[in-house]
Amino acid sequence: MSTNNKSLNSANTINIQSREGNSMTQLSKKQQQEIQKQLKDAREFTREKLERTVGKEATAIQLAKSLPSGFVTKVKLAAGLLKDYAKGNYREIPWNTIACLGAGIAYLASPLDAVPDFIPVAGLADDALLLTLVFKGVSADLDDYAAWRERQKEKSGPGASGRLAA
């Protein structure tokens, strides 16, 4: 599916449009409902949920290895951002971004979602779609975090023990 415009409208429904601007309905009703649930979860994301999500980092990274290339790097970056935020190391980010990333990582780490992960190929397709939407929506914040993280590595120098997340 070749898309370049993914957004949430005011009714919190997902619009996926092709390059030609045609609306595309590629999700089953169940997938659409599950993504709507995740969007609601993101709006209700709390500090407690953030702590639980940070604890699911290893599971999320392991599952990301089954997704198309590029997801592992982004999931690791997102997990690092969530960890650094939870520890108080990095706070230059809107809570909305933390909530969206947290909900996306929690969804990936959950074995029971719109399409259970044990179903070959299709089981992770919904995870990939949801993460694509999340990463597109917070890309500028992820880029800012990546730049901040690089500056922190440069400051601490080789072999220095920093306060950075994985």
C-alpha positions in Angstrom: 0.0 0.0 0.0 1.6 3.2 -1.1 0.4 6.0 1.1 1.7 9.5 1.9 -1.1 10.9 4.1 -2.2 9.3 7.3 -4.0 11.3 9.9 -6.6 11.4 12.6 -9.7 13.5 12.0 -11.7 15.2 14.7 -13.9 12.2 15.2 -10.8 10.1 15.9 -11.2 7.9 12.8 -8.2 6.9 10.7 -7.9 8.3 7.3 -5.4 6.6 5.0 -5.1 8.3 1.6 -3.2 7.3 -1.5 -0.9 9.6 -3.3 -3.8 10.4 -5.6 -5.9 11.4 -2.6 -8.4 8.5 -2.7 -9.5 7.2 0.6 -8.4 3.6 1.2 -10.2 1.2 3.5 -7.7 -1.6 3.9 -8.6 -2.5 7.5 -11.2 -4.9 8.7 -13.9 -3.7 11.0 -12.2 -5.5 13.9 -8.8 -3.9 13.1 -10.4 -0.4 12.9 -12.1 -1.0 16.3 -8.8 -2.1 17.9 -7.0 0.9 16.5 -9.8 3.1 17.8 -9.3 1.5 21.2 -5.6 2.2 21.1 -6.2 5.8 20.3 -8.5 6.0 23.3 -5.8 4.4 25.4 -3.3 7.0 24.2 -5.6 9.8 25.4 -5.9 8.1 28.8 -2.2 7.3 29.1 -0.9 7.8 32.6 2.5 7.8 34.4 1.6 4.3 35.7 1.0 3.0 32.2 4.3 4.6 31.1 6.2 2.6 33.8 4.5 -0.6 32.7 5.3 0.1 29.1 9.0 0.8 29.8 9.0 -2.7 31.4 7.9 -4.2 28.1 10.8 -2.9 26.1 12.6 -6.2 25.5 9.4 -7.9 24.3 8.6 -5.0 21.9 12.1 -5.0 20.4 12.0 -8.8 20.0 8.6 -8.6 18.2 9.8 -5.7 16.1 12.4 -8.0 14.6 9.5 -9.8 12.9 8.3 -6.6 11.2 9.7 -5.0 8.0 13.1 -3.5 8.2 13.4 -0.2 9.9 11.0 -1.0 12.7 13.6 -2.3 15.1 15.6 0.9 15.0 12.5 3.0 15.5 11.2 0.8 18.3 14.5 0.9 20.1 14.6 4.7 19.7 11.0 5.0 21.0 11.7 2.7 23.9 14.8 4.7 24.8 12.8 7.9 24.7 10.2 6.5 27.0 12.9 5.3 29.4 14.7 8.6 29.4 11.4 10.4 30.0 10.4 8.1 32.8 13.8 8.6 34.5 13.5 12.4 34.1 16.5 12.6 31.7 14.6 14.0 28.7 11.5 16.1 29.2 11.7 18.3 26.1 8.7 16.5 24.6 4.9 16.9 24.7 3.0 14.4 26.8 0.9 13.6 23.7 4.0 12.1 22.0 4.8 10.1 25.1 1.3 8.8 25.2 1.2 7.8 21.5 4.6 6.1 21.6 3.7 4.3 24.9 0.4 3.1 23.5 2.1 1.9 20.3 4.8 0.0 22.1 2.3 -1.5 24.5 0.2 -2.6 21.5 3.2 -4.2 19.9 4.2 -6.0 23.1 0.7 -7.3 23.7 0.1 -10.8 22.2 -3.7 -10.3 22.1 -4.6 -7.4 19.8 -6.8 -7.0 16.7 -5.0 -9.9 15.0 -3.2 -12.1 17.6 0.5 -12.2 17.0 0.7 -16.0 16.8 -1.1 -15.9 13.4 1.7 -15.9 10.8 2.2 -12.7 8.9 -1.2 -11.2 9.6 -0.6 -11.3 13.3 2.0 -8.6 13.1 0.5 -6.6 10.1 -1.8 -4.7 12.4 1.1 -3.9 14.7 3.1 -2.6 11.8 0.2 -0.4 10.6 -0.4 1.1 14.0 3.3 1.7 14.6 3.6 3.3 11.1 0.8 5.7 12.1 2.4 6.5 15.4 5.9 7.0 14.0 4.6 9.3 11.3 2.7 11.3 13.8 5.6 11.8 16.1 8.6 11.8 13.7 9.8 15.3 14.5 9.8 14.5 18.2 11.7 11.3 17.6 14.2 13.2 15.5 14.7 15.8 18.2 15.2 13.0 20.8 17.7 11.2 18.5 19.7 14.5 18.2 19.6 15.1 21.9 20.8 11.5 22.6 23.7 12.0 20.2 24.7 15.2 22.0 24.6 13.4 25.3 26.8 10.6 24.0 29.3 13.2 22.7 29.3 15.0 26.1 29.9 11.8 28.1 32.7 10.7 25.7 33.8 7.1 25.0 33.7 4.8 28.0 32.0 7.3 30.3 28.9 6.1 32.1 26.0 8.3 31.1 22.4 8.5 32.4 21.1 7.5 29.0 18.6 4.7 28.3 19.6 1.8 26.1 
